[in-house]
């Protein structure tokens, strides 16, 4: 089997995606940050806090590999949730600084990982779900692009680069979510992906397909050969 290594496409896309995110957050004042996001129960500040803590958690885990240590992303789910609530209550300057610092920390940590450490498994929480370190860049890119759109501000899924939409659809096709069986047909890219065991073809722009397949939106702009769009659970 091939040894897992970071996807160079994710590496190329992550820095500009992070820069776009920072510009959006920089334009939000305190009122804008306290406004609801596209995620139920979360303000925009909660989304920004999550993005900062996600980068810090991944950076800590990758930095641990560079030091020859196994470090989970989060101490526990409860601590993660509490940390998000606490940081979300901070002022705009603190949130911006924390986000920008976390982006830098993640980039530095990713460049520090020895080549032979990329296959190492990283635990999300101690004893919990794990993933290969090589997947960290793809994971972070999805966090940045999807949650940037979740801010429900000046950036939306319609602004996603085609290259990211392709990576997202590839990621969804690699999952095995029960009951999610269809063929996603990107009408703007002349490409398709089999999701689950396959099924009705759902056709539309790649970004629209990706947004809908993460459990967001109502599928407007998509059409199903079965007449009705399949039900998609939230990520």
FIKE-360462 format. One record per atom (N, C-alpha, C): residue number from 1; atom name; x, y, z. Coordinates in pm, 1 decimal. Each point is the difference from the previous one (the first is absolute). Example, Ala and Ser with C-alpha at 12.3 -4.5 7.8 and 13.67 -1.06 7.14 Angstrom:
nr|atom|X|Y|Z
1|N|1319.0|-569.0|780.0 .
1|CA|-89.0|119.0|0.0 .
1|C|90.0|120.0|0.0 .
2|N|-35.0|105.0|-72.0 .
2|CA|82.0|119.0|6.0 .
2|C|-77.0|109.0|73.0 .
END
This chain:
nr|atom|X|Y|Z
1|N|84.6|-119.9|0.0 .
1|CA|-84.6|119.9|0.0 .
1|C|87.9|124.6|0.0 .
2|N|-45.1|107.7|-70.8 .
2|CA|80.6|122.5|-0.9 .
2|C|3.4|64.2|138.2 .
3|N|111.4|62.1|33.3 .
3|CA|14.2|68.1|128.4 .
3|C|-75.9|133.2|-6.1 .
4|N|-88.6|28.3|97.0 .
4|CA|-75.4|125.8|-2.3 .
4|C|92.3|121.4|4.3 .
5|N|-25.8|95.5|-86.6 .
5|CA|70.5|127.6|-0.8 .
5|C|-103.3|109.8|-23.0 .
6|N|29.9|122.0|40.7 .
6|CA|-96.6|108.9|-20.6 .
6|C|-31.4|20.5|-147.9 .
7|N|-124.2|33.0|-29.2 .
7|CA|-41.6|25.9|-137.4 .
7|C|55.3|136.4|-42.0 .
8|N|85.4|6.1|-102.2 .
8|CA|57.5|128.4|-40.4 .
8|C|-104.9|100.8|-44.6 .
9|N|-115.7|-48.5|-45.3 .
9|CA|-106.5|92.1|-39.5 .
9|C|-51.9|77.3|120.8 .
10|N|-14.5|-69.3|113.8 .
10|CA|-44.6|67.0|121.4 .
10|C|103.3|101.6|46.7 .
11|N|125.9|-35.8|-12.3 .
11|CA|107.4|92.0|39.3 .
11|C|-5.6|127.4|-82.7 .
12|N|-24.9|-12.1|-129.9 .
12|CA|-6.4|117.0|-87.7 .
12|C|-121.1|87.6|30.6 .
13|N|-110.5|-62.0|40.4 .
13|CA|-124.3|74.1|20.5 .
13|C|-13.9|60.3|138.7 .
14|N|69.9|-55.3|99.0 .
14|CA|-24.8|39.3|138.1 .
14|C|40.5|143.6|30.7 .
15|N|117.6|42.7|-43.2 .
15|CA|45.3|135.5|33.5 .
15|C|-94.0|106.8|-56.1 .
16|N|-35.1|-3.4|-129.1 .
16|CA|-93.7|102.4|-48.6 .
16|C|-137.5|-8.4|65.4 .
17|N|-45.2|-122.3|32.5 .
17|CA|-129.0|-14.2|68.1 .
17|C|5.5|64.7|138.0 .
18|N|110.3|-18.8|70.2 .
18|CA|16.5|60.5|132.9 .
18|C|5.3|151.2|-9.2 .
19|N|66.4|52.2|-102.3 .
19|CA|7.4|145.1|-18.0 .
19|C|-138.5|58.7|-25.1 .
20|N|-80.1|-68.1|-79.9 .
20|CA|-136.3|48.7|-24.9 .
20|C|-81.4|0.5|129.4 .
21|N|15.2|-104.1|79.4 .
21|CA|-70.0|-7.7|127.9 .
21|C|38.8|116.6|90.5 .
22|N|129.0|27.5|10.2 .
22|CA|47.1|109.2|86.0 .
22|C|-58.0|133.2|-45.9 .
23|N|-6.4|22.7|-130.6 .
23|CA|-56.5|125.7|-50.4 .
23|C|-146.4|14.4|40.0 .
24|N|-74.9|-109.1|-8.4 .
24|CA|-140.9|5.6|38.8 .
24|C|-14.5|31.1|148.0 .
25|N|77.2|-68.3|82.9 .
25|CA|-9.5|21.6|144.3 .
25|C|45.7|141.0|37.0 .
26|N|102.5|50.2|-65.6 .
26|CA|47.8|135.7|26.7 .
26|C|-107.8|104.8|-26.4 .
27|N|-90.8|-29.0|-90.7 .
27|CA|-104.5|96.2|-36.6 .
27|C|-119.7|-3.9|94.5 .
28|N|-2.2|-93.5|94.2 .
28|CA|-112.4|-12.4|92.9 .
28|C|28.9|76.6|129.1 .
29|N|-90.7|89.9|36.8 .
29|CA|13.0|67.3|129.0 .
29|C|-67.4|-85.5|106.5 .
30|N|-8.4|51.4|121.1 .
30|CA|-55.9|-79.7|109.4 .
30|C|-144.5|-39.8|-28.4 .
31|N|-77.9|93.4|-54.6 .
31|CA|-139.3|-31.8|-31.9 .
31|C|-7.5|-110.3|-104.5 .
32|N|86.5|9.1|-101.3 .
32|CA|1.5|-102.2|-103.3 .
32|C|40.0|-135.8|52.8 .
33|N|94.7|-2.1|93.2 .
33|CA|44.6|-126.9|57.1 .
33|C|-105.5|-62.4|89.7 .
34|N|-82.4|81.3|63.2 .
34|CA|-103.6|-53.7|89.4 .
34|C|-124.1|-44.1|-76.7 .
35|N|-8.5|34.3|-128.1 .
35|CA|-115.8|-38.5|-80.0 .
35|C|0.3|-151.0|-23.1 .
36|N|-118.0|-57.0|-26.8 .
36|CA|-7.0|-144.3|-23.5 .
36|C|79.9|-41.1|-123.8 .
37|N|60.4|-115.8|7.3 .
37|CA|66.8|-58.1|-116.3 .
37|C|-99.7|-90.8|-71.7 .
38|N|47.4|-71.4|-99.2 .
38|CA|-85.2|-96.1|-67.8 .
38|C|-14.7|-130.7|75.5 .
39|N|69.2|-14.8|112.9 .
39|CA|-7.2|-122.1|80.1 .
39|C|-94.3|21.3|117.8 .
40|N|-98.9|-86.0|17.3 .
40|CA|-97.6|17.2|107.9 .
40|C|66.6|13.1|136.7 .
41|N|-37.2|103.6|74.0 .
41|CA|48.6|18.1|135.8 .
41|C|135.4|66.1|10.9 .
42|N|64.2|26.9|-111.4 .
42|CA|132.9|61.6|2.3 .
42|C|-3.0|139.2|-61.3 .
43|N|62.7|93.3|68.4 .
43|CA|23.0|131.4|-58.1 .
43|C|120.2|-8.9|-94.1 .
44|N|24.5|107.3|-72.6 .
44|CA|121.3|2.6|-82.0 .
44|C|124.6|-11.4|86.8 .
45|N|-6.5|57.1|119.8 .
45|CA|114.3|-8.9|91.5 .
45|C|28.4|-144.9|36.3 .
46|N|-103.8|-81.3|15.5 .
46|CA|20.4|-141.6|29.4 .
46|C|72.8|-69.5|-116.5 .
47|N|-37.6|34.6|-121.8 .
47|CA|64.2|-61.6|-115.7 .
47|C|147.3|38.7|-6.2 .
48|N|28.9|128.2|23.4 .
48|CA|139.4|46.5|-0.2 .
48|C|78.5|-68.6|111.0 .
49|N|-59.9|-10.2|117.5 .
49|CA|67.0|-66.3|112.4 .
49|C|28.8|-146.1|-35.1 .
50|N|-96.7|-67.4|-58.3 .
50|CA|20.9|-139.4|-39.2 .
50|C|114.4|-12.1|-99.4 .
51|N|3.5|88.4|-98.8 .
51|CA|106.0|-5.5|-100.4 .
51|C|137.1|21.4|62.0 .
52|N|9.2|91.7|95.5 .
52|CA|128.1|24.4|67.1 .
52|C|41.9|-121.0|82.9 .
53|N|-93.0|-55.0|75.9 .
53|CA|33.1|-113.3|86.8 .
53|C|27.6|-127.0|-80.0 .
54|N|-67.7|-15.2|-113.1 .
54|CA|27.9|-114.0|-87.5 .
54|C|143.5|5.6|-50.6 .
55|N|42.9|118.9|-44.9 .
55|CA|137.6|14.3|-49.1 .
55|C|99.4|-23.1|112.1 .
56|N|-29.7|50.6|119.5 .
56|CA|89.6|-20.5|113.9 .
56|C|9.5|-147.5|36.2 .
57|N|-114.8|-69.6|-3.7 .
57|CA|0.8|-141.9|33.4 .
57|C|79.4|-81.8|-99.8 .
58|N|-20.3|28.7|-128.1 .
58|CA|76.7|-71.5|-102.3 .
58|C|148.3|34.3|9.3 .
59|N|30.7|127.1|26.8 .
59|CA|139.8|41.2|12.1 .
59|C|66.9|-70.5|117.0 .
60|N|-71.6|-12.4|112.0 .
60|CA|56.8|-68.9|115.4 .
60|C|29.0|-145.6|-29.7 .
61|N|-92.7|-64.8|-71.7 .
61|CA|19.3|-141.3|-34.1 .
61|C|115.3|-18.3|-97.4 .
62|N|7.3|85.1|-103.1 .
62|CA|108.7|-11.0|-97.7 .
62|C|133.8|37.5|62.7 .
63|N|-1.4|100.7|85.2 .
63|CA|123.1|36.2|70.4 .
63|C|47.6|-111.3|90.3 .
64|N|-93.8|-73.8|57.5 .
64|CA|37.2|-115.0|81.8 .
64|C|71.6|-105.9|-81.1 .
65|N|-46.0|-22.7|-121.4 .
65|CA|67.3|-98.5|-85.8 .
65|C|143.4|42.5|-28.5 .
66|N|19.4|128.8|-23.9 .
66|CA|134.7|49.6|-26.6 .
66|C|90.8|-21.5|120.0 .
67|N|-59.5|0.4|120.7 .
67|CA|76.8|-20.2|122.1 .
67|C|3.1|-145.6|43.6 .
68|N|-60.8|-88.0|-81.5 .
68|CA|-2.8|-141.4|34.3 .
68|C|-101.7|-35.0|106.0 .
69|N|-105.2|82.1|13.3 .
69|CA|-102.4|-22.9|102.0 .
69|C|-136.6|-15.5|-65.4 .
70|N|-89.2|-71.8|68.5 .
70|CA|-137.5|-13.8|-46.4 .
70|C|-86.5|98.1|78.8 .
71|N|-53.5|99.8|-67.2 .
71|CA|-81.5|102.2|64.5 .
71|C|-136.9|3.2|-67.0 .
72|N|-108.7|-20.3|74.6 .
72|CA|-133.7|6.4|-60.9 .
72|C|-35.8|145.1|-34.2 .
73|N|-97.3|16.7|-88.8 .
73|CA|-43.3|134.6|-36.1 .
73|C|-62.4|71.4|118.6 .
74|N|-88.5|-69.7|70.6 .
74|CA|-73.0|60.8|111.3 .
74|C|11.4|-89.3|123.2 .
75|N|-2.3|60.8|115.5 .
75|CA|3.4|-75.5|125.6 .
75|C|-125.8|-84.5|12.8 .
76|N|-113.8|57.4|-37.8 .
76|CA|-127.9|-70.5|3.2 .
76|C|-98.9|81.2|-82.3 .
77|N|-112.6|-61.5|-34.7 .
77|CA|-104.3|73.1|-72.6 .
77|C|-56.4|111.9|86.4 .
78|N|-12.7|-28.8|129.7 .
78|CA|-54.7|101.1|90.9 .
78|C|92.0|121.3|8.8 .
79|N|131.0|-25.3|7.8 .
79|CA|95.9|110.7|7.0 .
79|C|-1.1|79.3|-130.2 .
80|N|-9.6|-69.1|-112.3 .
80|CA|-8.1|68.7|-129.8 .
80|C|-119.0|93.5|-4.1 .
81|N|-118.3|-51.2|37.3 .
81|CA|-121.1|81.2|-5.4 .
81|C|8.9|119.6|93.7 .
82|N|54.6|-24.2|119.2 .
82|CA|14.5|108.0|97.3 .
82|C|97.5|106.8|-49.7 .
83|N|108.4|-44.1|-61.6 .
83|CA|98.7|94.5|-52.1 .
83|C|-58.8|85.0|-112.5 .
84|N|-84.4|-60.3|-83.4 .
84|CA|-65.0|76.5|-106.7 .
84|C|-90.0|107.2|59.4 .
85|N|-81.1|-36.8|99.8 .
85|CA|-89.5|98.0|63.1 .
85|C|78.5|113.3|64.8 .
86|N|109.5|-35.0|65.1 .
86|CA|79.7|101.5|69.1 .
86|C|63.5|96.4|-99.9 .
87|N|61.9|-54.0|-104.4 .
87|CA|65.4|86.4|-97.5 .
87|C|-101.7|82.1|-78.2 .
88|N|-116.7|-57.3|-25.4 .
88|CA|-103.1|73.0|-73.8 .
88|C|-47.0|123.6|74.1 .
89|N|16.0|0.7|130.5 .
89|CA|-44.0|115.7|80.3 .
89|C|103.3|112.1|4.1 .
90|N|117.3|-24.0|-56.4 .
90|CA|106.6|100.4|0.2 .
90|C|-30.8|111.0|-100.0 .
91|N|72.2|108.3|10.0 .
91|CA|-19.4|112.9|-89.5 .
91|C|54.5|-26.5|-138.6 .
92|N|-36.9|83.9|-97.0 .
92|CA|43.2|-19.9|-138.4 .
92|C|151.3|-8.6|-16.9 .
93|N|74.4|86.1|69.1 .
93|CA|146.0|-0.5|-16.0 .
93|C|59.3|-132.7|45.6 .
94|N|-50.2|-51.9|112.4 .
94|CA|50.3|-127.7|51.0 .
94|C|-32.4|-113.4|-96.5 .
95|N|-121.9|-0.7|-51.3 .
95|CA|-39.3|-105.4|-94.2 .
95|C|86.4|5.5|-126.0 .
96|N|20.3|119.9|-53.3 .
96|CA|81.0|12.3|-122.2 .
96|C|143.3|-44.8|25.2 .
97|N|57.1|45.6|111.3 .
97|CA|138.9|-36.1|30.0 .
97|C|14.1|-150.3|18.4 .
98|N|-96.3|-59.6|67.8 .
98|CA|6.0|-143.9|25.0 .
98|C|-11.6|-77.8|-130.7 .
99|N|-89.7|45.0|-89.1 .
99|CA|-15.2|-67.2|-128.2 .
99|C|127.6|11.7|-82.7 .
100|N|53.1|120.2|-10.5 .
100|CA|120.0|20.0|-80.4 .
100|C|117.7|-79.2|57.0 .
101|N|15.1|3.1|133.0 .
101|CA|108.3|-75.4|62.6 .
101|C|-13.4|-149.3|-21.9 .
102|N|-123.9|-49.5|2.7 .
102|CA|-21.3|-144.4|-19.0 .
102|C|33.0|-42.8|-142.7 .
103|N|-27.8|86.2|-95.3 .
103|CA|32.3|-31.5|-139.4 .
103|C|151.1|-11.8|-17.0 .
104|N|71.9|91.5|62.1 .
104|CA|146.3|-4.6|-6.8 .
104|C|53.5|-123.4|70.8 .
105|N|-55.0|-31.3|116.5 .
105|CA|44.8|-117.4|74.8 .
105|C|-21.3|-127.2|-79.0 .
106|N|-115.8|-10.6|-65.9 .
106|CA|-27.0|-120.7|-77.5 .
106|C|98.8|-12.4|-115.5 .
107|N|23.6|109.4|-71.4 .
107|CA|93.1|-4.0|-113.8 .
107|C|139.7|-40.8|46.1 .
108|N|44.4|56.4|112.6 .
108|CA|134.0|-32.9|51.6 .
108|C|7.1|-146.6|42.4 .
109|N|-105.7|-47.6|65.3 .
109|CA|0.1|-138.6|46.6 .
109|C|-0.3|-97.4|-118.2 .
110|N|-76.2|32.7|-104.4 .
110|CA|-8.4|-89.4|-115.5 .
110|C|135.0|-14.4|-69.4 .
111|N|76.2|107.9|-3.3 .
111|CA|131.3|-6.6|-65.9 .
111|C|103.9|-70.2|86.0 .
112|N|-31.5|-21.9|127.8 .
112|CA|97.0|-61.6|90.9 .
112|C|-11.5|-152.0|6.9 .
113|N|-105.4|-56.0|-57.3 .
113|CA|-23.4|-144.2|11.2 .
113|C|98.6|-77.0|-88.0 .
114|N|73.9|-94.1|58.0 .
114|CA|90.9|-82.6|-82.0 .
114|C|-78.0|-82.9|-100.6 .
115|N|58.5|-24.8|-114.8 .
115|CA|-69.0|-73.9|-105.2 .
115|C|-50.1|-136.1|47.3 .
116|N|79.4|-65.9|85.3 .
116|CA|-39.5|-135.4|42.1 .
116|C|-107.0|0.5|109.4 .
117|N|-40.8|120.6|45.7 .
117|CA|-101.4|7.5|105.4 .
117|C|-141.0|23.3|-54.4 .
118|N|-11.7|29.1|-129.7 .
118|CA|-132.4|30.5|-55.1 .
118|C|-100.2|-113.9|14.2 .
119|N|40.0|-127.5|-4.0 .
119|CA|-98.9|-106.9|18.0 .
119|C|-48.1|-15.7|144.9 .
120|N|66.0|63.9|96.1 .
120|CA|-34.1|-16.1|141.1 .
120|C|-143.2|44.0|26.8 .
121|N|-69.3|-76.4|82.3 .
121|CA|-138.4|32.1|34.3 .
121|C|-5.0|107.0|107.6 .
122|N|-89.0|96.2|-19.0 .
122|CA|-24.9|106.5|98.0 .
122|C|-138.7|-21.1|58.0 .
123|N|-10.2|5.2|130.8 .
123|CA|-129.7|-14.9|65.9 .
123|C|-67.8|135.8|14.1 .
124|N|-128.8|3.5|-31.0 .
124|CA|-74.5|124.3|18.6 .
124|C|-10.5|30.8|148.7 .
125|N|-35.2|-99.2|80.1 .
125|CA|3.8|6.2|145.8 .
125|C|65.3|-128.7|47.4 .
126|N|54.6|-3.1|121.1 .
126|CA|67.8|-121.1|47.0 .
126|C|-89.3|-124.0|-9.7 .
127|N|46.2|-99.4|-74.9 .
127|CA|-75.7|-123.0|-16.9 .
127|C|-115.0|9.9|-97.6 .
128|N|-16.2|116.5|-63.4 .
128|CA|-112.2|20.5|-90.9 .
128|C|36.7|-24.8|-144.7 .
129|N|-81.9|53.6|-88.5 .
129|CA|21.5|-17.0|-143.7 .
129|C|137.3|52.8|-38.7 .
130|N|63.8|-67.3|-95.3 .
130|CA|133.6|42.1|-41.5 .
130|C|6.0|12.8|-152.0 .
131|N|103.2|65.7|-47.5 .
131|CA|20.4|18.6|-143.4 .
131|C|148.9|10.9|-25.9 .
132|N|41.5|-31.9|-121.8 .
132|CA|141.2|11.2|-35.7 .
132|C|40.9|146.2|-1.7 .
133|N|118.8|27.8|50.0 .
133|CA|48.8|137.6|1.9 .
133|C|-3.6|62.2|-139.1 .
134|N|21.2|-81.6|-102.6 .
134|CA|1.0|49.6|-137.5 .
134|C|-133.2|62.2|-40.3 .
135|N|-107.7|-37.8|69.5 .
135|CA|-132.1|52.9|-33.3 .
135|C|-25.0|137.3|61.0 .
136|N|91.6|47.5|84.8 .
136|CA|-23.7|124.1|73.4 .
136|C|-17.3|120.3|-91.6 .
137|N|76.0|5.6|-109.6 .
137|CA|-11.3|115.1|-89.4 .
137|C|-135.1|2.0|-71.6 .
138|N|-44.8|-115.6|-46.3 .
138|CA|-131.8|-7.5|-63.4 .
138|C|-108.9|38.6|100.8 .
139|N|11.2|-51.7|121.9 .
139|CA|-98.2|29.2|102.6 .
139|C|-5.3|149.0|28.4 .
140|N|116.2|61.3|13.9 .
140|CA|3.6|143.2|30.5 .
140|C|-56.7|81.6|-114.8 .
141|N|29.9|-38.5|-122.6 .
141|CA|-54.9|71.9|-114.8 .
141|C|-151.8|-6.2|-0.3 .
142|N|-57.0|-117.1|28.3 .
142|CA|-145.8|-10.9|5.6 .
142|C|-56.9|85.9|111.5 .
143|N|65.5|-0.1|115.8 .
143|CA|-46.4|84.0|110.4 .
143|C|-4.0|146.5|-42.0 .
144|N|108.2|45.9|-61.7 .
144|CA|9.8|141.2|-36.7 .
144|C|-105.2|37.2|-103.4 .
145|N|-10.4|-75.4|-108.6 .
145|CA|-91.4|37.2|-107.4 .
145|C|-146.9|-16.4|39.2 .
146|N|-34.1|-111.5|64.0 .
146|CA|-140.4|-22.8|36.2 .
146|C|-44.4|97.2|107.8 .
147|N|80.9|17.0|104.3 .
147|CA|-41.2|89.2|108.6 .
147|C|11.9|147.1|-39.0 .
148|N|85.7|32.4|-96.3 .
148|CA|1.1|137.2|-51.8 .
148|C|-138.3|31.1|-57.9 .
149|N|-54.1|-93.9|-76.4 .
149|CA|-134.5|19.3|-54.2 .
149|C|-104.7|0.6|111.1 .
150|N|21.9|-80.0|105.3 .
150|CA|-94.0|-5.0|112.7 .
150|C|-9.0|133.7|74.4 .
151|N|100.5|85.3|-14.2 .
151|CA|-6.2|131.7|64.6 .
151|C|-118.0|81.9|-51.7 .
152|N|-47.9|-34.7|-119.5 .
152|CA|-115.6|68.7|-57.8 .
152|C|25.9|150.6|-8.0 .
153|N|117.0|33.1|-51.0 .
153|CA|39.4|139.2|-12.6 .
153|C|24.6|31.1|-147.8 .
154|N|119.0|43.3|-33.8 .
154|CA|27.9|42.0|-138.2 .
154|C|47.5|-113.5|-90.1 .
155|N|14.9|-120.5|55.2 .
155|CA|54.0|-114.6|-74.8 .
155|C|-98.4|-114.5|10.2 .
156|N|-23.6|-67.8|-112.5 .
156|CA|-92.9|-112.8|2.0 .
156|C|59.4|-117.3|-76.0 .
157|N|-71.4|-112.1|6.0 .
157|CA|43.8|-119.0|-72.1 .
157|C|12.9|26.9|-149.7 .
158|N|-76.4|96.0|-51.0 .
158|CA|8.6|32.0|-142.9 .
158|C|135.0|61.1|-36.5 .
159|N|74.7|45.3|101.8 .
159|CA|132.4|59.6|-23.0 .
159|C|112.6|-103.4|5.5 .
160|N|-33.0|-124.0|33.4 .
160|CA|104.0|-102.5|9.8 .
160|C|70.9|-17.6|-134.8 .
161|N|131.3|-14.0|2.0 .
161|CA|70.9|-35.4|-123.8 .
161|C|-43.2|-138.9|-46.2 .
162|N|-1.5|-20.1|-131.3 .
162|CA|-36.5|-131.9|-52.8 .
162|C|88.8|-110.2|58.1 .
163|N|128.0|32.2|18.7 .
163|CA|93.5|-101.5|50.7 .
163|C|-40.0|-46.4|138.9 .
164|N|-52.3|91.0|83.5 .
164|CA|-45.5|-43.1|132.4 .
164|C|-127.0|-81.5|-10.4 .
165|N|-92.7|41.5|-85.9 .
165|CA|-123.5|-77.3|-15.8 .
165|C|31.1|-143.4|-40.3 .
166|N|99.3|-18.4|-86.1 .
166|CA|40.4|-134.9|-40.3 .
166|C|52.1|-78.6|119.4 .
167|N|87.6|61.2|79.5 .
167|CA|53.2|-69.8|117.4 .
167|C|-110.5|-35.5|98.5 .
168|N|-96.0|89.7|17.9 .
168|CA|-110.2|-26.7|91.2 .
168|C|-84.1|-117.0|-49.8 .
169|N|-30.2|-1.2|-126.9 .
169|CA|-79.8|-110.2|-55.3 .
169|C|76.0|-131.7|7.5 .
170|N|130.5|4.0|-20.8 .
170|CA|80.7|-121.5|16.2 .
170|C|-6.3|-49.3|144.3 .
171|N|4.5|94.9|94.7 .
171|CA|-5.4|-37.4|141.8 .
171|C|-134.1|-63.8|34.2 .
172|N|-109.0|60.1|-49.2 .
172|CA|-132.5|-56.6|26.3 .
172|C|-11.6|-139.7|-60.4 .
173|N|54.8|-16.6|-120.4 .
173|CA|-5.8|-130.5|-66.0 .
173|C|78.9|-105.6|76.8 .
174|N|97.0|43.1|78.6 .
174|CA|80.0|-93.7|76.3 .
174|C|-61.4|-39.1|132.9 .
175|N|-108.8|68.6|37.7 .
175|CA|-67.6|-32.2|126.0 .
175|C|-98.9|-113.6|-22.5 .
176|N|-43.2|-62.5|108.6 .
176|CA|-101.3|-104.9|-8.8 .
176|C|-113.0|34.6|95.7 .
177|N|-75.7|104.8|-34.6 .
177|CA|-112.1|40.9|83.1 .
177|C|-123.3|-81.7|-36.4 .
178|N|-57.6|-63.1|98.2 .
178|CA|-114.8|-87.9|-24.2 .
178|C|-114.2|75.9|-66.0 .
179|N|-52.5|-57.2|-106.6 .
179|CA|-115.1|58.2|-67.4 .
179|C|33.9|106.8|-101.3 .
180|N|128.1|36.4|-13.9 .
180|CA|38.1|103.3|-94.8 .
180|C|53.6|-67.5|-125.6 .
181|N|-89.3|-41.7|-86.5 .
181|CA|36.1|-74.8|-120.1 .
181|C|-50.6|75.2|-122.9 .
182|N|92.6|54.8|-76.9 .
182|CA|-37.0|77.1|-118.1 .
182|C|123.4|20.1|-86.5 .
183|N|-18.3|58.3|-115.9 .
183|CA|110.0|40.8|-85.9 .
183|C|-6.4|151.1|-14.3 .
184|N|103.5|69.8|43.7 .
184|CA|6.4|145.8|-10.4 .
184|C|61.5|36.1|-135.1 .
185|N|-73.7|72.5|-80.7 .
185|CA|44.7|36.6|-134.9 .
185|C|20.5|151.4|-5.1 .
186|N|124.9|41.2|-15.0 .
186|CA|32.4|143.1|-6.1 .
186|C|-18.3|48.2|-143.2 .
187|N|-107.3|72.5|-24.2 .
187|CA|-32.3|42.5|-136.0 .
187|C|99.2|101.1|-55.3 .
188|N|66.0|73.7|87.5 .
188|CA|95.0|101.9|-45.8 .
188|C|140.5|-54.6|-21.2 .
189|N|26.0|-120.5|48.8 .
189|CA|134.4|-57.4|-11.7 .
189|C|2.6|-127.8|-82.6 .
190|N|-117.0|-47.7|-40.4 .
190|CA|-10.0|-124.9|-76.9 .
190|C|68.7|-114.2|73.5 .
191|N|-30.5|-9.7|131.1 .
191|CA|55.2|-107.1|82.7 .
191|C|-109.0|-54.4|90.2 .
192|N|19.0|-121.6|48.4 .
192|CA|-97.8|-58.7|91.2 .
192|C|70.8|-81.5|107.0 .
193|N|-70.4|-17.6|112.5 .
193|CA|53.1|-76.7|111.8 .
193|C|-109.4|-91.9|52.2 .
194|N|34.6|-125.8|25.2 .
194|CA|-94.4|-94.7|58.7 .
194|C|6.7|10.6|151.0 .
195|N|-113.6|31.0|59.9 .
195|CA|-9.3|13.8|145.4 .
195|C|-66.3|-125.8|55.9 .
196|N|63.5|-61.6|99.9 .
196|CA|-55.1|-122.5|56.2 .
196|C|-4.0|-109.4|-104.8 .
197|N|-116.7|-63.7|-12.6 .
197|CA|-16.7|-107.7|-97.4 .
197|C|-54.2|50.6|-133.0 .
198|N|-1.7|131.4|-19.0 .
198|CA|-56.0|54.8|-121.9 .
198|C|-151.8|4.0|8.2 .
199|N|-62.8|55.3|-101.8 .
199|CA|-145.7|13.6|0.7 .
199|C|-39.6|105.2|-100.2 .
200|N|-103.9|78.9|31.5 .
200|CA|-44.2|101.9|-94.7 .
200|C|108.3|104.7|-23.9 .
201|N|8.5|46.2|-123.9 .
201|CA|95.6|105.9|-32.7 .
201|C|-56.8|134.2|45.0 .
202|N|79.5|72.8|77.1 .
202|CA|-36.6|135.4|41.5 .
202|C|95.2|94.2|-71.1 .
203|N|-54.3|90.7|-80.5 .
203|CA|80.7|82.4|-89.0 .
203|C|-10.1|147.2|34.2 .
204|N|114.9|68.5|-8.9 .
204|CA|4.1|143.9|22.5 .
204|C|143.8|45.8|8.3 .
205|N|23.5|129.2|22.3 .
205|CA|136.8|49.6|13.4 .
205|C|73.0|-68.6|115.0 .
206|N|130.8|-18.5|-14.9 .
206|CA|78.3|-73.2|100.1 .
206|C|-11.6|62.4|138.7 .
207|N|10.1|131.5|9.2 .
207|CA|-7.6|64.7|131.4 .
207|C|-137.3|-19.5|63.2 .
208|N|-105.5|7.9|-80.1 .
208|CA|-135.1|-21.0|51.4 .
208|C|-16.4|-142.6|51.0 .
209|N|54.2|-96.2|-75.3 .
209|CA|-3.1|-139.5|44.8 .
209|C|73.9|-16.3|131.4 .
210|N|120.4|59.6|9.9 .
210|CA|79.3|-12.9|122.1 .
210|C|-70.1|59.5|120.3 .
211|N|-59.7|116.0|-16.7 .
211|CA|-71.9|66.4|109.5 .
211|C|-116.7|-85.8|47.4 .
212|N|-77.1|-51.6|-95.1 .
212|CA|-114.7|-83.1|34.5 .
212|C|42.7|-130.4|65.7 .
213|N|108.7|-59.6|-47.9 .
213|CA|44.7|-128.0|55.2 .
213|C|58.3|12.6|140.2 .
214|N|29.0|121.5|45.2 .
214|CA|40.0|18.4|139.2 .
214|C|-121.2|23.5|90.1 .
215|N|-119.5|-13.9|-57.0 .
215|CA|-122.4|17.3|78.3 .
215|C|-43.7|143.7|11.2 .
216|N|47.7|85.0|-91.1 .
216|CA|-33.2|142.0|3.9 .
216|C|-85.3|37.5|-121.2 .
217|N|-83.0|99.6|17.9 .
217|CA|-82.0|46.6|-110.4 .
217|C|-113.3|-95.0|-31.9 .
218|N|-84.4|43.6|-92.6 .
218|CA|-117.1|-81.0|-36.4 .
218|C|16.1|-69.6|-133.9 .
219|N|120.0|7.1|-56.9 .
219|CA|23.1|-66.4|-127.3 .
219|C|-48.8|77.6|-119.6 .
220|N|-32.5|128.9|19.9 .
220|CA|-44.1|82.0|-112.7 .
220|C|110.4|3.1|-106.5 .
221|N|-38.3|-19.5|-125.6 .
221|CA|96.8|-3.9|-108.6 .
221|C|43.8|-140.5|-36.3 .
222|N|-48.8|-99.4|76.0 .
222|CA|31.9|-140.1|-28.6 .
222|C|-123.8|-71.0|-52.4 .
223|N|21.5|-103.0|-79.1 .
223|CA|-111.8|-81.5|-46.3 .
223|C|36.7|-147.4|14.7 .
224|N|-99.8|-78.0|35.5 .
224|CA|19.8|-143.5|20.6 .
224|C|-78.6|-77.2|-104.1 .
225|N|62.4|-103.3|-53.8 .
225|CA|-70.5|-80.9|-99.1 .
225|C|-116.4|-75.4|62.8 .
226|N|0.4|-9.0|133.7 .
226|CA|-111.9|-62.4|69.1 .
226|C|-113.6|96.4|26.5 .
227|N|21.0|126.8|-35.6 .
227|CA|-104.5|100.2|18.6 .
227|C|11.6|74.3|131.8 .
228|N|33.8|-71.3|105.7 .
228|CA|14.8|58.6|133.0 .
228|C|141.3|-18.1|48.2 .
229|N|58.7|104.5|53.5 .
229|CA|136.2|-12.1|50.4 .
229|C|5.3|-93.5|119.5 .
230|N|100.4|-87.4|9.0 .
230|CA|14.7|-85.1|117.9 .
230|C|20.5|84.7|126.1 .
231|N|-37.3|-54.1|112.6 .
231|CA|20.7|70.1|127.1 .
231|C|146.8|-13.1|41.1 .
232|N|58.5|111.7|38.2 .
232|CA|140.5|2.4|39.1 .
232|C|9.4|45.7|144.6 .
233|N|68.9|-77.5|83.7 .
233|CA|19.1|38.5|138.6 .
233|C|109.9|104.3|14.1 .
234|N|-2.7|73.3|110.4 .
234|CA|100.8|102.0|25.3 .
234|C|132.8|-66.4|32.3 .
235|N|108.8|66.0|-38.8 .
235|CA|133.8|-48.6|32.1 .
235|C|25.0|17.3|148.7 .
END
